[in-house]
Amino acid sequence: MPRSSSITVRKIDESVKRKLRMRAASEGHSLEEEIRQILSKAAEQTPSTPVNLAQAIMDIVDPIGGIELDLPPRTPEREPPRFDWDEEES
């Protein structure tokens, strides 16, 4: 038999507690049993975490048809720094 333990959850909104109590009564079991079942089901679910950041972004923007970004115009590259020491300039 799996080992069981107890937890205490504080500051639950009274309306949430009332709804859970009503849900438990409609299922024919105690509030405590209802909460145990909810927690067990939630713990068994695999979170749908994206594989990577790119996938997470695609999951958000694909349903809305993507996002168009205004890209600034490209400017010519600047002159690279010079590291040759010209003794006449010193």
Legacy VTK file of the C-alpha trace (Angstrom):
# vtk DataFile Version 3.0
C-alpha trace
ASCII
DATASET POLYDATA
POINTS 90 float
0.000 0.000 0.000
1.446 3.424 -0.907
2.435 5.602 1.969
0.134 8.565 2.545
0.749 11.939 4.084
-1.206 15.013 5.059
-1.003 18.578 3.847
-2.691 21.760 4.998
-3.851 24.382 2.534
-4.550 27.761 4.060
-6.330 30.829 2.734
-8.731 29.056 0.378
-11.466 31.388 -0.717
-14.752 30.490 0.973
-16.551 30.312 -2.381
-14.021 27.753 -3.655
-14.468 25.655 -0.522
-18.256 25.809 -0.907
-18.071 24.726 -4.557
-15.755 21.845 -3.692
-18.071 20.750 -0.891
-21.057 20.822 -3.293
-19.083 18.909 -5.922
-18.115 16.281 -3.339
-21.720 15.917 -2.178
-22.929 15.440 -5.754
-20.353 12.647 -6.164
-21.362 11.080 -2.871
-18.123 11.494 -0.982
-16.439 13.817 1.494
-14.757 17.108 0.762
-11.455 15.521 1.742
-11.943 12.660 -0.736
-12.928 15.104 -3.476
-9.740 17.089 -2.947
-7.664 13.869 -2.910
-9.160 12.838 -6.255
-8.589 16.280 -7.794
-4.964 16.312 -6.636
-4.363 12.755 -7.862
-5.738 13.554 -11.326
-3.740 16.776 -11.518
-0.523 15.010 -10.488
-0.984 12.370 -13.194
-1.362 14.895 -15.994
1.750 15.719 -17.963
2.277 19.438 -18.297
2.142 20.538 -21.910
5.473 22.305 -21.860
6.887 23.240 -25.243
10.056 21.546 -26.393
11.877 24.843 -26.749
11.396 28.618 -26.827
10.767 28.714 -30.577
7.999 26.128 -30.173
6.481 28.106 -27.297
6.375 31.246 -29.441
4.884 29.366 -32.401
2.211 27.878 -30.134
1.153 31.419 -29.206
1.335 33.209 -32.566
0.267 30.480 -35.018
-3.389 30.437 -33.873
-3.642 34.191 -34.538
-2.014 33.980 -37.969
1.479 35.066 -37.019
2.895 38.497 -36.330
4.224 40.988 -38.840
7.088 43.110 -37.580
8.227 46.364 -39.144
11.943 45.980 -39.567
14.061 49.135 -39.578
15.948 49.850 -42.806
19.476 48.558 -42.912
22.245 51.096 -42.727
25.729 50.788 -44.173
28.261 49.164 -41.921
30.444 51.516 -39.975
34.156 51.752 -40.532
35.930 49.084 -38.484
38.295 50.292 -35.778
41.940 50.630 -36.672
44.565 49.245 -34.371
47.684 50.256 -36.247
49.626 52.839 -34.318
50.763 55.792 -36.325
53.611 57.476 -34.477
53.026 60.752 -36.283
49.555 61.073 -34.711
50.892 60.851 -31.142
LINES 1 91
90 0 1 2 3 4 5 6 7 8 9 10 11 12 13 14 15 16 17 18 19 20 21 22 23 24 25 26 27 28 29 30 31 32 33 34 35 36 37 38 39 40 41 42 43 44 45 46 47 48 49 50 51 52 53 54 55 56 57 58 59 60 61 62 63 64 65 66 67 68 69 70 71 72 73 74 75 76 77 78 79 80 81 82 83 84 85 86 87 88 89
